[in-house]
């Protein structure tokens, strides 16, 4: 409908000269129609659709933004990990641990193990956005937008994170153990030590809890998309058009990411701490998640389940806010479904039919349909050709009479100009 409206102005909806014969109407090629429509500025945006960004573009922008966020906020991650793994009775507040680390290690000690974490985060984030984009592109019609049902978005986000954990849990285990080890020997040295201690199984400590905790980013991404949809509705309620309303800035995306991560973190934090202890503590090696949770409650009380939640909130909220803002700024745009009609090609109001078909009101369209019908019936367009020949003869006669008038006017002008040259 948009193409019809866009081509209806100026030349009566015709392409080129506006007069297409019956044979040209029937035998016209689709490529010719597309080229003719693309030559018009008001129709070209409707013919040439924007190409969907590749999964690689999403994955690279996600990995780059995650690495930048990890580098900036790694000191907070160091404090968070030390708080979560501190023994019962030790200082566990965020600021007390921060002061202790600065006194013991200095400022450079806050970045101990950064290289291993950068490697882990680049692989982890790249894999996640590949799975995320692939699943949403091929399992949904509207991809990761508010048009996809919330339950389906939550399920796909959960599945994407679980597939990612199956590939990247070894990287997280090595990075966490290396960060806590004295001197942080490095990725390969730590990986070799873990392999000697428990074989390949050492790299998959906490895998079961990680698969359950996949609900955490699933909740976050689902809340972000839902929040962006609500923000779009609020903008349109204030009079903004749909396309501009769905173009969100980095500040809105970052704020929604922070709020969504707070909700997801507090909902799943006891399992997060149990996973950290499974991966880093020799005493908890091989223990089930329920056994780890019971151990925490018996040693530290119920409040121990949320020990380090403040440090975790600082890290995850700031990290996800920073990461989503960078990804939104450098990554490909979000899918807008359905596309809106470009400005300048608004359709006229459609008349309401009472009964039967609405008759054609475009005279040019009616003439062309008559030509097509005559061609199909075997007339081969002779009637239309005769009409055009007659019209051309009439135009020639009109031009001939006009030339006669011009000739007579020039003759009068010449005759009146001779006496003027003879005057003194």
BELQUI-V235907 format. One record per backbone hydrogen bond with DSSP energy under -0.5 kcal/mol. CO is the residue of the C=O (numbers start at 1). NH is the residue of the N-H. Records with the same first field share a line. If there is no record, write none. Layout:
CO->NH, NH
//
This chain:
1->5
2->6
3->7
5->8
9->11
11->14
15->17, 18
21->25
22->26
23->27
29->33
30->34
31->35
32->36
33->37
34->38
35->39
37->40
40->43, 44
41->45
43->46, 47
44->47, 48
47->49
54->58
55->59
56->60
57->61
58->62
59->63
60->64
61->65
62->66
63->67
64->68
65->69
66->70
67->71
68->72
69->73
70->74
71->74
73->77
74->78
75->79
76->80
77->81
78->82
79->83
80->84
81->85
82->86
83->86
87->90
93->97
94->98
95->99
96->100
97->101
98->102
99->103
100->104
101->105, 106
102->106
106->110
107->110
108->111
109->112
111->114
113->117
114->118
115->119
116->120
117->121
118->122
119->123
120->124
121->125
122->126
123->127
124->128
125->129
126->130
127->131
128->132
129->133
130->134
131->135
132->136
133->137
134->138
135->139
136->140
143->145
145->148
149->153
150->154
151->155
152->156
153->157
154->158
155->159
156->160
157->161
158->162
159->163
160->164
161->165
162->166
163->167
164->167, 168
165->169
168->172
169->173
170->174
171->175
172->176
173->177
174->178
175->179
176->180
177->181
181->184
186->190
187->191
188->192
189->193
190->194
191->195
192->196
193->197
194->198
195->199
198->201
199->202
200->203
201->204
202->205
204->207
206->210
207->211
208->212
209->213
211->214
212->215
213->216, 217
214->218
215->219
216->220
217->221
218->222
219->223
220->224
221->225
222->226
223->227
224->228
225->229
226->230
227->231
228->232
229->233
230->234
231->235
232->236
233->237
234->238
235->238, 240
236->239
241->245
242->246
244->247
246->248
249->253
250->254
251->255
252->256
253->257
254->258
255->259
256->260
257->261
258->262
259->263
260->264
261->265
262->266
263->267
264->268
265->268, 269
268->271, 272
269->273
270->274
271->275
272->276
273->277
274->278
275->279
276->280
277->281
282->285
284->287
288->292
289->293
290->294
291->295
292->296
293->297
294->298
295->299
296->300, 301
297->301
301->304
302->305
303->306
304->307
306->309
308->312
309->313
310->314
311->315
312->316
313->317, 318
314->318
315->319
316->320
317->321
318->322
319->323
320->324
321->325
322->326
323->327
324->328
325->329
326->330
327->331
335->337
342->345
361->363
362->366
363->367
364->368
365->369
366->370
367->371
368->372
369->373
370->374
371->375
372->376
373->377
374->379, 380
375->378
379->382
381->385
382->386
383->387
384->388
385->389
386->390
387->391
388->392
389->393
390->394
391->395
392->396
393->397
394->398
395->399
396->400
397->401
398->402
399->403
400->404
401->405
402->406
403->407
404->408
405->409
406->410
407->411
408->412
409->413
410->414
411->415
412->416
413->417
414->418
415->419
417->421
418->421, 422
419->423
//
